[in-house]
Amino acid sequence: QANFGRTGPMYAFTHYGIEPDIVCLGKGLANGVPVSAAVGRADLFAPMKYGEGSDTWSANPLSSAAVLATLDEFEQTDVLEQGQRLAAVLEAGLVRLKETGLIAFVRGEGSVWGIECAAAGSHTEAQVANAIVEACYLGDEQGRSIHLLGPLAGKVIRISPPLTMDLDEAREYLDAMYEILLKLRQRLGS
């Protein structure tokens, strides 16, 4: 999830001022429709004979149409600018979660973030991470439920909403997550 605006610019490698020899592209290329591509310098691909760089899914009409539609959307709308606005909202809301005492570190860029959980009471970081995933899934009194992916490395929860998420909706759900974590903190103890 490093391309198509997920970290800010169209391609994450541009953060570092490099020009890669080959770039591997996946589901962002077709907005979630199964497709992948390896794009690179002609001299690297020239030695390949016909068919050596393809498989049974090559030139799938549905996937090809999805790629074109996705690239058209990037060209004709402000998806990247929207992603940058969303990034600011996400960063502010996720950093605020540290106030609950259940989040130790927040890191990320664009719309790809990781929140590293802290131990609470007799609960380890990994137990807290699992409790957060469960509490957010169950939601709050207003019926707002947040689907989070299970913890990575035991204690880091990935947050990566779509670039097109409405900013007010992002704020609302970050506020809901904050309140859910405050209640969870009371339940887990300090």
Buried (B, 14 or more C-beta within 10 A) or exposed (E): BBBBBBBBBBBBBEEEEEEEEEBEBBBBBBBEBEBEBEEEEEEEEEEEEEEEEEEEEEEBEEBBEBBEEBBEEBEEEEBBEBBBEBBEBBBEBBBBBBEBBBBBEBEBBBBBBBBBBBBBEEBBBBBBBBBBBEBBEEBBEEEBEBEBEEBEEBBBBBBBBBBBBEEEEBBBBBBBBBBBBBEBBEEBEE
